[in-house]
Amino acid sequence: MEFNATFVVSIISFLIFTFLMNEILYKPITKIVNERESLISENYDNAQKSKQKTSDIYKQKEDRLTQTATYNKKLTAEKMTEANNQAKVKIQEAKDTSVFQINSAKSDLQNNKLTLESEMNSRIDELADSISAKVLGEI
C-alpha cells in the first residue's frame, strides 16, 4: 500500500470534517438531549414528590374524618345521656307535681265534703225544727 498526498489530504479532510461536525452538530444535539433528560428527571422527581404529598394529605383527611366521626359519636352519646337524664328529672317533677295536685284536690274535696255535710246537718236540723213546729203548731 502506498501513501501519497491524496491519502494524507483525505485523512486531514476527514479529521477537519469530523471536528466541524462535532462542533456544529453533535455537541448541540448532545447538549439538548442532556437538558431534556435533566428536565424529564426533574419532572419525574417533582411528580413523585407531589404523589407523596397527595398521599399524605389523603391520609390526613382520612384520619381527620375518623377522628371527627369518633368525636361525633361520643358527643351524640353524651348528649343523649344528658337528654335522657333531663327527661327523667322532668318526668319525676311532673309526677311529683301531679301527686301534689291530686293530694291537694283530694284535700279540697274532703274539706268541701265536710263543709257540705255540716251545712246539710244544720239545714236538716232547721228543717226538722220547722217541720216539728208546723206539725205541733197544727195540732
C-alpha positions as CSV (number, residue, x, y, z in Angstrom):
1,M,0.0,0.0,0.0
2,E,1.3,3.3,-1.0
3,F,0.8,6.5,0.9
4,N,0.6,9.6,-1.3
5,A,-0.5,13.1,-0.7
6,T,-4.1,12.4,-1.6
7,F,-4.3,9.9,1.2
8,V,-2.9,12.5,3.7
9,V,-5.2,15.2,2.4
10,S,-8.2,12.8,2.7
11,I,-7.3,12.0,6.3
12,I,-6.8,15.7,7.1
13,S,-10.1,16.5,5.4
14,F,-11.8,13.7,7.3
15,L,-10.4,14.9,10.6
16,I,-11.5,18.5,9.9
17,F,-14.9,17.3,8.8
18,T,-15.2,15.2,12.0
19,F,-14.2,18.2,14.1
20,L,-16.6,20.5,12.4
21,M,-19.5,18.0,12.6
22,N,-18.7,17.5,16.3
23,E,-18.7,21.3,16.9
24,I,-21.6,22.2,14.7
25,L,-23.9,19.2,15.0
26,Y,-23.1,16.7,17.7
27,K,-22.3,19.0,20.7
28,P,-25.5,21.0,20.4
29,I,-27.6,17.8,19.9
30,T,-25.9,16.2,22.9
31,K,-26.5,19.4,24.9
32,I,-30.2,19.4,24.0
33,V,-30.5,15.6,24.8
34,N,-28.8,16.2,28.2
35,E,-31.1,19.2,29.0
36,R,-34.1,17.1,28.1
37,E,-33.0,14.2,30.2
38,S,-32.4,16.6,33.1
39,L,-35.8,18.2,32.6
40,I,-37.5,14.8,32.4
41,S,-35.7,13.6,35.5
42,E,-36.6,16.8,37.4
43,N,-40.3,16.5,36.3
44,Y,-40.3,12.8,37.4
45,D,-38.9,13.7,40.8
46,N,-41.5,16.5,41.2
47,A,-44.2,14.1,40.2
48,Q,-43.1,11.6,42.8
49,K,-42.9,14.3,45.5
50,S,-46.4,15.5,44.5
51,K,-47.7,12.0,44.6
52,Q,-46.3,11.5,48.1
53,K,-47.7,14.8,49.3
54,T,-51.1,13.8,47.9
55,S,-50.9,10.5,49.6
56,D,-50.0,12.3,52.9
57,I,-52.9,14.8,52.5
58,Y,-55.3,12.0,51.8
59,K,-54.2,10.0,54.8
60,Q,-54.5,13.2,57.0
61,K,-58.0,13.7,55.6
62,E,-59.0,10.1,56.4
63,D,-57.5,10.4,59.9
64,R,-59.5,13.7,60.5
65,L,-62.7,12.1,59.2
66,T,-62.2,9.1,61.5
67,Q,-61.4,11.4,64.5
68,T,-64.5,13.6,63.7
69,A,-66.7,10.5,63.4
70,T,-65.5,9.2,66.7
71,Y,-65.9,12.6,68.3
72,N,-69.4,13.0,66.9
73,K,-70.4,9.5,68.2
74,K,-69.1,10.3,71.6
75,L,-70.7,13.7,71.7
76,T,-74.0,12.2,70.5
77,A,-73.9,9.6,73.2
78,E,-73.2,12.2,75.8
79,K,-76.0,14.5,74.7
80,M,-78.4,11.5,74.5
81,T,-77.4,10.5,78.1
82,E,-77.8,14.1,79.2
83,A,-81.2,14.5,77.4
84,N,-82.4,11.2,79.0
85,N,-81.3,12.4,82.4
86,Q,-83.1,15.7,81.9
87,A,-86.2,13.8,80.7
88,K,-86.1,11.6,83.8
89,V,-85.9,14.7,86.0
90,K,-88.7,16.4,84.2
91,I,-90.9,13.3,84.3
92,Q,-90.2,12.9,88.1
93,E,-91.0,16.6,88.6
94,A,-94.2,16.2,86.6
95,K,-95.1,13.1,88.7
96,D,-94.4,14.9,91.9
97,T,-96.4,17.9,90.8
98,S,-99.3,15.6,89.7
99,V,-99.2,13.8,93.0
100,F,-99.2,17.1,94.9
101,Q,-102.1,18.5,92.8
102,I,-104.1,15.2,93.3
103,N,-103.5,15.3,97.0
104,S,-104.4,18.9,97.1
105,A,-107.6,18.3,95.1
106,K,-108.4,15.3,97.4
107,S,-107.9,17.6,100.4
108,D,-110.1,20.3,99.0
109,L,-112.8,17.8,98.1
110,Q,-112.6,16.4,101.7
111,N,-112.9,19.9,103.1
112,N,-115.8,20.7,100.8
113,K,-117.4,17.4,101.8
114,L,-117.1,18.2,105.5
115,T,-118.4,21.7,104.9
116,L,-121.3,20.5,102.9
117,E,-122.1,17.8,105.5
118,S,-122.1,20.3,108.3
119,E,-124.3,22.6,106.2
120,M,-126.6,19.7,105.4
121,N,-126.8,18.8,109.1
122,S,-127.6,22.3,110.1
123,R,-130.3,22.5,107.3
124,I,-131.7,19.2,108.3
125,D,-131.9,20.4,111.9
126,E,-133.6,23.6,110.7
127,L,-136.0,21.6,108.5
128,A,-136.7,19.2,111.3
129,D,-137.4,22.1,113.7
130,S,-139.5,23.7,111.1
131,I,-141.4,20.5,110.3
132,S,-141.9,19.8,114.0
133,A,-143.1,23.3,114.7
134,K,-145.6,23.1,111.9
135,V,-146.7,19.7,113.0
136,L,-147.0,20.7,116.6
137,G,-148.5,24.0,115.8
138,E,-151.2,22.5,113.7
139,I,-152.2,20.1,116.2
